[in-house]
Amino acid sequence: MPENKTLDAIALLKADHRSVEELFEKFEKASGDGRKQTLAEEICLELSVHAQIEEEIFYPACEGKVEEDLLKESYVEHDGAKVLIAEIIKGSPSDEFYDAKVKVLQEEIEHHVEEEERRMEGLFAQARKAGLDIDALGQQLATRKAELTEQFKTSGLPEPQLTTMDEVKV
């Protein structure tokens, strides 16, 4: 990609969605605990970074400009994913429910992506119609995504910070 060429916010978030979908497909076909664990950790990293940049930058920019219920659902769906991500990271492919947790995470993410990307009334369509500065948001998201990716690769994934629940024990 040429320098100074950044994706707008929606294109960046959709690219993240496609990347994670590919990782889930690879996980489904993977054999061997080492390969599964590597893919699961990559999925969890990608989703953790994606959720955090949406919650820090994209969702706040959408507040008051998109359907409030849809935005609230997005936060709750993120919280559900964070709990599963924490369980997957703490587990291993030899655990009885490891594959099932990755599969349920995949199903939750597929549902979430569909709600964000739905034509006409999805979160992204509403954000575009609301006249948000999608290009400026894209730059902010890209910068923060790079920071978080480096941070999480170096320090590991943080404990889940749930938006909608006071305390959840994982």
N, C-alpha and C positions, 0 to 999 in steps of 0.2 A: 504494500500500500504506500503511495507517495506520502512524503512528509507533509504535515499541515493538512492532511485529508482525514478528517474525523467523521464518523457516522453521526447522523442525528440521533437523538435519544431513542426514538422508537426503533430505528434500524439497529442500533447497538443492542438494545434489549432483546429484539427478535433474533439477532445473531447469537446471543447467549442461549436463547431457547433452543435453537437448532444444534448448537454445540452439545448441550446437555442431552438432547434427544439421541444424538449419535453415541454418546457415552453410555446411555442406558441400553441401546441396541447392542453395543459391544459387550456390556456386562451380561446380557441375556445369553449371548453366544459363548461367553468365556468358560473355560474349564481350568481347573487348578486354583487352589486357594490364593496363591500369590497374585495371579493375574486378576482375580475377582477383587481382592483387597485393594490393589492398585487402582483399578477402575472405580471402585466404590469411593475411595478417598478422593479421587479426581472429581467425581460427581459432587461429593460433599463440599469440596473446595469451591467449585464453580457456583454451586447453588448458594453457598454462604456469602460469597462476594456479591453475587447478583441480588440476593435479598437485601443485603445491607445497603447497596447503592440505590436500590429502589426506595427503601425506607428513609434513607438520609436525604435523598435529592429528588427523585421523581415523584413519589407519592405526596410529599409536602407541596411540590409545585402544582399538583393536581387538586389539592384541597380547595373546595369552594367552586371548582370549575368542572368537576365531573360528578356523576351520580354518587352521593355519599355512601349508600349501602354497598355499592360495588367496591369502593375504596376500603371500607371497613372489612369486607369479606377478604380482600387481598391481604390485609394485615393478619387476619385470623388464619388464612391459608399458609402464610409465611410461618406463623408460630407453630402450626402443625408440622410443617416440614423441618423446622429447627429442632423439634423434639426428636423426630426420627433420625435426623442427621447426627445428633449427639449420641443416640443409641448405636448407630452404625459405626461411628468413629471409635466408640468404646468397645465395640464387639470385634469379632473376627469371622471369616467365612466358615469356620468349624462350628460356630454357634448354631443351634437348632433353627432359630428364626431369622438368621442373617439375610438370606436370599429373599425371604418374605418381606422383611423390612425395606429392602431396596426396591422390591416390586411395588409395595404400597406407596413408597416415596415417589416412584415413577408415576403411578396413577394419580396421586395428588398433584404432582407437577403438571401432568397433561391436562387435568381439569383447570388448574390455575392459568396455564398458558392459553387455553381456549377462551377463558373469560377475558383475558387481557387483549387477545388478538382478534376476537370476534368482529367481523365487519359491521360497520354502522354503529352498533351500540357497545362494543367492547371498550375497555379502559383506554387503550391506545387511540381508538377512533375518537372517543370523547375528548381526549387530551388534544388531539390535532384540531378538532372542531372548535375547541375553547380558545385557540390562538396562542397556546404556550409557545415560548421561544424554544422550539425543539432542537435547533442547532446549538444554542448556548447550553442547553441541558445536556446534550450529547457530549460536549467538551467536558463539562463538569463530571459526568458519569465516567467518561473514559479516564480522566485523571484519577478520580477516586478508585476506580476499578484497579488500575495499575498499582496504586499504593496498597490497597487491601490485599491484592493477590500476593505481592511481595511479602507483606507483613504476615499473612496466614501461612505462606510457604516456609517462612523463617521460624515463626513462633508457634505454629499449629493453630487449629481453629479455636476460637474463643468459646466459652460456655454460652449456651443459647440465651440471648437477651430477648425475652418475649414481650411483645408490645401489648398484648391483650389480656395477659394473665399475670397476676401478682407473683406467684411462685409455682414452679413445677419441678418436681424432683425427678431426675432422670437416672 
